[in-house]
Amino acid sequence: MRKANENQRPIVTVVTLLDFKVGTARAWDDLRATLRGLARQNFTGLAEFIFLEDESLQHEVPSDLTDILPGLQIAYTNKILQYDMKSEAAELGTGDIVVLLDSDCVPVPGWLRSLVETFHAHPEAGVVSGRTVYAGKTFLERACGVLGRAYVERRTLRTEHISNNNAGFRREVLRKHPLPSEAGPFSSKLHADAIERDGWHLLFDPRASATHAFDGWEMERDIRQNMGYGFIKVRQINPELPFGWLVQLNYASIPLYFVARVIESWLRTARFYRSYGLQWYELPGVLGLAVGVHVMEVPGMITAFRGRSLAHTAYR
């Protein structure tokens, strides 16, 4: 992989940032692992790498990051919400493709090459999402992987979603369509709908795989309350999204949404469980767990209907 110098224009700009438990020792260690993954990329084109952080945390940024990934640029912003920060990435660097990778996602060596190849092969693609998995050391990791990260999965190249932690954008698309921070960090469906209505295609490349850090049940609870919140908020903002009309029922819509989301998870698990390291005999456990994790979304849904923001979350 070649890194661009001041006289060369890169093909792709990779921007990574902290999104969870910001400023903790664990978050910095996850970032180091991600940078090591970026340093191992087998991409042969010109690339530039940028770490973006809140300027108020400037004094906390570890000094060894550029040792791990030589040439890494460190940029600062006055934005504090992660979607606002990710939108600002459209103005960082010079590559025609801007890849947003959360700092707790370690990419496989062929990750960047796969994303760029897909963009070059498909000029109609505005966004290309990669596959996000957990390491899969335990049943809980494997099950939460398929239940929480497989929403972009399709058996064909075309998808209707955008990965919120592992996706590349054409710079012009990201500039025209900033991420919608008003609905929280799990509102990518709102973003995806706006980009598709503008005529761009959303693609999924499973070769562009990254392994997300897993912090156990505490992290899963936080994810799920944010998912429930975002699920309602995006439909309040755009009732034309699938089943958006149900939000008119207010709290009465929650049982209907709950059942629909459980069934959707069951169907998705049946199709894609192998991609997340699961065996057929683990499926009953995953189907049962699906009910539990969707129950944990209900408080987030209630918060959205109350018109409040989530008070307790480790997401920025």
N, C-alpha and C positions, 0 to 999 in steps of 0.2 A: 504494500500500500504506500502510495506517495502522498506526502502532505504538501499542501500548496505553500509557496513562498510569496513574497510581496510582488513578484513579477508574473505570477501565474494565477489564473482564475480557476477555482475548484469546480468540480462537477456537482459536489454535494456538500452541504453544511449539516453537521450533526450537532444538535443542541441537547444537552442533558441538564436536568435540574432536580433538586430534592422536592418531593411531594408529600412525604409522610414522616412524622416525628422529626421535623426539621430541626437541625442544630444538635441532635443527640449523637453520642458516640457511635451508636448503631447506624445511623443515617450516613455518617462519614465513612464508616467501614463498607457499607453497601456501595457508596459512590466509588470507593477505591476498587472494589471488585468489578464494577461496571467499566471503569476506565481500563482495567486490565483486559477486559473483554474487547474493548474498542482497540486496544493496542495489538490484539491478535488477529485483527481483520485481514482477510486475504484479498481485499479489494485492490485492484491494480491502477485505478484512476486517481485523480487528484481529489483530496478530501480535506476539510478543515473541521476541527472539533472545538466546541465552545461549551464551557460550563457557565450557566447563568444563575445568579443568586441575588437575593434581596440585599440592597446596599447596607441595610442596618446590621447585617450579619457579616460584613466584610472582614472584620477582625477575627472571626471564628473560622474562616476558610483555612483548612490545613495547608501547610507549606509544601507538602510532598506530592501534590496532585500532578504537577508537570514532570516530576520524576517518573511517575507511572506512565503517563502519556505525553511524551515530548511533543512540543508544539501546541499543547492545549492552551486555548485562550480562555481567560476568565473575565466575564462581563458582569456588570451590576445593574440593577434596575430599582426604581422606586415602587414597582408593583409588588403586591403581597399575596394575591390570590394566584394559584398555580395556572389557571386558564388564562389570566391576563398576562402572566409571564410567558406562557407558551405562545400566545399571540404575538408578543413582542419579538419572538424568535424570527418572525418574518423579516425583520429589519436588521438582523445580525448576520454577519458573513456575506458571501457573494454567490454561493452556489444556487443554481436554478432549482435544485431539490433541497428542501429543508426537512431533516428528519428529527422528530421529537422522541427522545428516549428517556424515560424516567430513570433516576439514578440508582434505583434498586432493581434494575433489570439487566442481567448480564447476557450479552448477545453471543451467539455461536460465531465461529470464525467466518462463515459465509453470509452472515446476516446483511451487511451493507452491500455486498456484491449482488445479492438476490434482489434487494429493494431497487437498486439502480437499474439492474437488468430489466425488471418488470416495468419500470417507468419508460425505459427506452423502447421496449417492445410494444407498449400500449400508450400511444400519444393521447388517447381519450381518458386516461387515468388522471384524476385530480389528486387522489390519495391512494396510497398502498399501505395496508396494515400488515404487520407481521403477527406471528403466533406467540402468545405469552403463556408460559407454563410455570408450575412450581417444580422444585427439584424432584418431588415424588418419593421422598424417602419413607413417608408414612401414608397410610390410607387417607388420613385427613387432608394431607397435601394434594394427593391425587384427586380426591373427590372435590375439594374446593377449587382445584384447578379447572376441571371441566364445568363445574357449576357457575363459577364466577368469571372465567376467562375465555370461554368458548363462544361468546355471543357473536364474534366476527367470523366464526368458522362457516365455510361452505364447501361443498364438494366441487364447485366450479370456482373460477377466478373471481367472479362478481359477488359482491356482498352488499348489505344495506347498512353496515355499521362502520365505525372507525375505532380502532383500538385507542384507548385513552392513555396508553403508556408506551406504545411501540408502533409508530406510524410515520410515513414520509409524505410530504405535501409538495406539490409544485408551489414555488414561492408566490406566484401570482394568485393562486387559490387561497393560500393562507393569508395573504394581504387583504384580499377582497372579503374573505369570510373568517374573521377572528373567532376564536372559541367563545362560547356563551357562558361567561362566568356566573351569570345570575341564577343559574340552576344547579350550581355545585359541580364537583369534579367528576360526576357520573352522568353527564348530560350530553354525551357525544351524539346521541340520536338526533338532537336538535341541530347540531352542527352538520351531521351527515345529510339531513334532509335539505338544508339550505344549499349545500354544495351540489347535490344531485339535481335540485330544481334549476341550478345554473347550467346544467348540461354536462357536468363531469361525471365520470364513472368512479365508483369506489371498488377497489380490488383488494384481494386477500392473498398473500403469498406465505404459505406455511413454512417455506424454507428460511424465511427471515425470523428465526425463532430466538426468543430471549427468555431466560429463567428469572422469574420474579422472586425476590426474597419473601420468605414466609414467616410471619411472626405469631402464628397460632390463632387460637380462638378469639383473642382480644382484637387482632387485626380484622378477622372475619366479621365480628360484630360491627366494627367501625365501617367496614366496606358496605355491609348490608344496610345500615341506617342511611348511609349516603346514597345507596342505590334506590332505596324506597323513596327518599326525598326527591332525588333527581327524576325518578320515573313519573311522579305526580307533577313536579314543577314544569318539565318540558311539555307536558300535555295541557297544563294551564296556559302556558305561553303559546303553544301551537296545537289547538284541539284537532287539527287535521292529521296529526300523527295517528298511527294505528291505535284504535280503541280510545282515542282522545275524547270522544263525545261523552264517555262515561264520567269524566271529571265533573260534569254538571250534576251528578248525583251526590257530589261531595263525599262525606264519610261513608255513605252507603255503597260507594263504588269500591271500597277497599276489599271486601270479601270477594268480589268478582275479579278484581285485579290479582288478588292472591291466588285464586284457583287457576287463573289463566297463566300466571307466571310459573306455578308449580308444573302444570302440564307442559309448558314450553321447555322447562328444564329437563323434564323426563324425556321428551322427544329428542332434545339436543344431546343428552347423555347417551341415549341409545345409538345415535349416529356417530358420535365422535369420541367415545370413551377411550378407545385405543390410543388416540393421539395424545392423551394425557396420562399414559402409563397404567391404565386400569385394565383388569382382567374381567372376563364375563361374570365370574362368580362374585365379584365385588359390586355388581350392579344393584342388587337389592339394598345394600347399605347406602349406596349413593342416592337411590330414589327416596329412601327414608330421610336422609340428610337434607335433601332438597326441600322437604316440607319445613324442616327446622330453620334453614337459613332464610327462607322466604318469610317465615314468621318474624324474624329479626328485622325485616324491612318495614313492618307495619308502623313502628314508632316514627320512622322517617317520613312515611306517608302522612301520618297524622300531623306532624310538624309542618309539612308543606301545606296542608289544608288549613292550618291555623294561621298561615301567612308569616311564620317565624323562620328564623335561620337555625341551623343545628348548633346547639350550644357547646356540645362536647364531642370533638372529633380531632384526631391527630393529623387530618389532612389540612394543608394550607389552602 
